């Protein structure tokens, strides 16, 4: 049996988010769906491929806050799921503010440590 290498456990929840490239904030992309999230990063569906290293700004909607949570990260990879149409994009979080850290810790408490456990 292989040992888990992840530092943070993934939470498979499908919250709504908006995203844009940090260097081009005027190009906000459509709303989309989160595939999974952890304290270290997230995977979400995009309509285009992003090159590794691109900085992404996320506005995540959760049931914990009335306002969207602001998160930033750097693209690790965009994996094509449907040719030229749907990609799963993974990012690693960078520069999390207090609200970002708070929401990630609350998600972990509830969905990993609480009753609603995630499924691997």
C-alpha contacts under 8 A as a table, 3 or more apart, distances in Angstrom:
res1	aa1	res2	aa2	distance
6	X	9	X	6.72
7	X	40	X	7.66
8	X	38	X	5.73
8	X	39	X	5.61
8	X	40	X	6.21
9	X	38	X	5.80
9	X	39	X	7.57
9	X	108	X	7.91
9	X	112	X	7.51
10	X	36	X	6.17
10	X	37	X	5.47
10	X	38	X	4.71
10	X	118	X	7.54
11	X	36	X	5.34
11	X	37	X	5.27
11	X	38	X	6.06
11	X	107	X	7.87
11	X	108	X	7.38
11	X	111	X	6.71
11	X	112	X	7.14
11	X	118	X	5.59
11	X	119	X	7.95
12	X	35	X	6.20
12	X	36	X	4.41
12	X	37	X	6.75
12	X	118	X	6.11
12	X	119	X	7.27
13	X	34	X	6.85
13	X	35	X	6.39
13	X	36	X	5.78
13	X	37	X	7.56
14	X	33	X	5.78
14	X	34	X	4.84
14	X	35	X	5.67
14	X	36	X	7.10
15	X	33	X	5.89
15	X	34	X	5.35
15	X	60	X	7.16
15	X	61	X	6.25
15	X	62	X	6.24
16	X	31	X	6.74
16	X	32	X	5.83
16	X	33	X	4.85
16	X	34	X	6.23
16	X	60	X	6.29
16	X	61	X	5.56
16	X	62	X	7.63
17	X	31	X	5.57
17	X	32	X	5.52
17	X	33	X	6.05
17	X	34	X	6.79
17	X	58	X	6.65
17	X	59	X	5.45
17	X	60	X	4.47
17	X	61	X	5.92
18	X	28	X	7.28
18	X	29	X	6.61
18	X	30	X	6.32
18	X	31	X	4.62
18	X	32	X	6.33
18	X	58	X	5.82
18	X	59	X	5.12
18	X	60	X	6.71
19	X	28	X	6.02
19	X	29	X	5.73
19	X	30	X	7.43
19	X	31	X	7.31
19	X	56	X	6.73
19	X	57	X	5.57
19	X	58	X	4.56
19	X	59	X	6.27
20	X	24	X	7.01
20	X	25	X	5.78
20	X	26	X	7.88
20	X	27	X	6.11
20	X	28	X	4.60
20	X	29	X	5.78
20	X	56	X	5.74
20	X	57	X	5.39
20	X	58	X	6.84
21	X	24	X	5.17
21	X	25	X	5.90
21	X	27	X	7.24
21	X	28	X	7.57
21	X	54	X	7.14
21	X	55	X	5.83
21	X	56	X	4.57
21	X	57	X	6.05
22	X	25	X	5.58
22	X	55	X	5.40
22	X	56	X	5.31
22	X	57	X	5.61
23	X	55	X	7.29
24	X	27	X	5.73
25	X	28	X	6.18
32	X	44	X	7.48
32	X	45	X	6.25
32	X	46	X	6.96
33	X	44	X	5.96
33	X	45	X	5.92
34	X	37	X	7.44
34	X	42	X	7.63
34	X	43	X	6.37
34	X	44	X	4.37
34	X	45	X	6.60
35	X	42	X	7.61
35	X	43	X	5.41
35	X	44	X	4.90
35	X	45	X	6.96
36	X	42	X	5.66
36	X	43	X	5.34
36	X	44	X	6.94
37	X	40	X	7.90
37	X	41	X	5.96
37	X	42	X	4.14
37	X	43	X	6.39
38	X	41	X	5.42
38	X	42	X	6.12
38	X	104	X	7.00
38	X	108	X	7.47
39	X	93	X	7.93
39	X	101	X	7.90
39	X	104	X	5.80
39	X	105	X	7.31
39	X	108	X	7.82
40	X	92	X	5.89
40	X	93	X	5.66
41	X	73	X	7.38
41	X	90	X	7.33
41	X	91	X	5.46
41	X	92	X	4.23
41	X	93	X	4.88
42	X	90	X	5.73
42	X	91	X	5.56
42	X	92	X	6.75
42	X	93	X	7.76
43	X	88	X	6.42
43	X	89	X	5.48
43	X	90	X	4.32
43	X	91	X	6.47
44	X	88	X	5.59
44	X	89	X	5.49
44	X	90	X	6.67
45	X	86	X	6.78
45	X	87	X	5.68
45	X	88	X	4.71
45	X	89	X	6.17
46	X	49	X	7.29
46	X	86	X	5.96
46	X	87	X	5.16
46	X	88	X	6.21
46	X	89	X	6.49
47	X	85	X	5.50
47	X	86	X	4.94
47	X	87	X	6.10
48	X	84	X	7.26
48	X	85	X	6.64
48	X	86	X	6.68
48	X	87	X	6.31
49	X	78	X	5.43
49	X	79	X	7.49
49	X	80	X	7.40
49	X	87	X	6.26
49	X	89	X	7.59
50	X	54	X	6.84
50	X	75	X	7.03
50	X	77	X	7.10
50	X	78	X	5.70
50	X	89	X	7.34
51	X	54	X	6.03
51	X	75	X	6.88
51	X	76	X	7.95
51	X	77	X	6.73
51	X	78	X	7.07
52	X	74	X	7.41
52	X	75	X	4.87
52	X	76	X	4.93
52	X	77	X	5.37
52	X	78	X	7.69
53	X	74	X	5.32
53	X	75	X	5.06
53	X	76	X	6.45
54	X	74	X	5.53
54	X	75	X	5.33
55	X	72	X	7.21
55	X	73	X	5.75
55	X	74	X	4.49
55	X	75	X	6.42
56	X	72	X	5.76
56	X	73	X	5.38
56	X	74	X	5.97
56	X	75	X	7.05
56	X	91	X	7.86
57	X	70	X	7.23
57	X	71	X	5.95
57	X	72	X	4.61
57	X	73	X	6.66
58	X	69	X	7.81
58	X	70	X	5.76
58	X	71	X	5.01
58	X	72	X	6.02
59	X	68	X	5.47
59	X	69	X	5.46
59	X	70	X	4.87
59	X	71	X	6.50
60	X	68	X	5.18
60	X	69	X	5.00
60	X	70	X	6.53
60	X	71	X	7.51
61	X	65	X	7.68
61	X	67	X	7.12
61	X	68	X	4.76
61	X	69	X	6.46
62	X	65	X	6.24
62	X	66	X	7.91
62	X	68	X	7.19
62	X	69	X	7.85
63	X	66	X	7.32
64	X	103	X	7.49
65	X	68	X	6.95
65	X	69	X	7.72
69	X	99	X	6.78
69	X	100	X	6.22
69	X	103	X	7.56
70	X	99	X	7.66
70	X	100	X	6.36
71	X	93	X	7.23
71	X	96	X	6.22
71	X	97	X	7.74
71	X	100	X	5.98
72	X	93	X	5.74
72	X	94	X	5.66
72	X	95	X	6.51
72	X	96	X	6.69
73	X	91	X	5.57
73	X	92	X	5.10
73	X	93	X	4.01
73	X	94	X	4.85
73	X	95	X	7.66
74	X	91	X	5.18
74	X	92	X	5.36
74	X	93	X	6.55
74	X	94	X	7.00
75	X	78	X	7.58
75	X	89	X	7.08
75	X	90	X	5.88
75	X	91	X	4.28
75	X	92	X	6.51
76	X	89	X	7.65
76	X	90	X	5.52
76	X	91	X	5.26
76	X	92	X	6.66
77	X	89	X	5.77
77	X	90	X	5.47
77	X	91	X	7.27
78	X	87	X	5.89
78	X	88	X	5.51
78	X	89	X	4.14
78	X	90	X	6.36
79	X	87	X	5.29
79	X	88	X	5.13
79	X	89	X	6.27
80	X	83	X	6.34
80	X	84	X	7.39
80	X	85	X	7.92
80	X	86	X	6.17
80	X	87	X	4.38
80	X	88	X	6.48
81	X	85	X	7.84
81	X	86	X	5.43
81	X	87	X	5.21
81	X	88	X	6.74
82	X	85	X	5.44
82	X	86	X	4.89
82	X	87	X	6.93
83	X	86	X	6.83
93	X	96	X	6.89
96	X	99	X	7.88
96	X	100	X	5.49
96	X	101	X	6.15
97	X	100	X	5.25
97	X	101	X	6.26
98	X	101	X	5.11
98	X	102	X	5.97
99	X	102	X	4.96
99	X	103	X	6.18
100	X	103	X	5.34
100	X	104	X	6.21
101	X	104	X	5.25
101	X	105	X	6.13
102	X	105	X	5.22
102	X	106	X	6.16
103	X	106	X	5.04
103	X	107	X	6.07
104	X	107	X	5.12
104	X	108	X	6.17
105	X	108	X	5.07
105	X	109	X	6.08
106	X	109	X	5.00
106	X	110	X	6.12
107	X	110	X	5.32
107	X	111	X	5.82
107	X	112	X	7.68
108	X	111	X	5.43
108	X	112	X	5.12
108	X	113	X	6.56
109	X	112	X	5.80
109	X	113	X	4.87
109	X	114	X	5.88
110	X	113	X	5.84
110	X	114	X	4.49
110	X	115	X	7.00
110	X	116	X	6.68
110	X	117	X	7.95
111	X	114	X	5.57
111	X	115	X	6.86
111	X	116	X	4.89
111	X	117	X	5.00
111	X	118	X	6.11
112	X	115	X	7.72
112	X	116	X	6.94
112	X	117	X	4.91
112	X	118	X	6.05
113	X	117	X	6.96
114	X	117	X	6.53
